Amino acid sequence: MNLGDALHKIGIFRVQIENGGIYRIRNAAIDFPVEDANQTRKPEEFRTVTVLSNQELCDSRFEESILVAPMSHDLSLKHSTDIIISATKENGLNKDGRIILSHIQPILKSALEKRFGKFSNDEWKRIVAHILDNIDRPDAPDPAGY
């Protein structure tokens, strides 16, 4: 067992994992379809993702995976489930992009390679509201009525 495997076994990962954090992973670590219908786009080696799991799961040394949403800087393919994010110093993005909420999925914590930044509380509230809007049923009863 190498040092990296030993550290992983006791819950120590190469980057600090935060809810709302923005990270780089290898493209092979995520299941993501090619968005280019003409097959002219060469896939990048890396993909930026947003960590959606709550902080308790991020910190747990007993949980090996977390929930993420992939991101893209290509704004021309925006779907109604996506949310546009502006680049800021705090989130570490170098250009505006989108979070692709239709491809939320679990990945291994060990797949996170580099942390770019974290969304501000205001940005995070907007993202969470958009996620909930995407899974809400229009005919569902009002939860306040329970």
RAPEDA-V339478 format. One line per field, one symbol per residue. ss: DSSP state (A for helix, B for strand, O for the rest). phi: phi as a letter, one per 20 degrees, with the letter a starting at -180 (. if undefined). burial: I if it has 9 or more other C-alpha atoms within 8 Angstrom, else O. Layout:
ss = ???
phi = ???
burial = ???
This chain:
ss = OOAAAAAAAOOOOOOOOOOOBBBBBBAAAOOOOOOOOOOOOOOOOBBBBBBOOOAAAAAOOOOOBBBBBBBBOOAAAOOOOOBBBOOOOOOOOOOOBBBOAAAOBBBBAAAOOBBBBBOOAAAAAAAAAAAAAAAOOOOOOOAAAO
phi = .efgfffffenddfcfdcfnfdcdcfgfecebffeefeleeefffccecdedgffgffefeedecceccfcbeeefdgdfefcecefcffemfebfbbeeffcfaecfgfffdbeerbffgfffffffffffffdfefefffffef
burial = OOOOOIIIOOIOIOOOIIIIIIIIIIIOIOOOOOOOOOOOOOOOOOIIIIIIIOOOIIOOIOOOOIIIIIIIOOIOOOOOIIIIOOIOOOIIIOOIIIIIIOOIOOIIIIIIIOIIIIIOOOOIOOIOOIIOOOOOOOOOOOOOOO
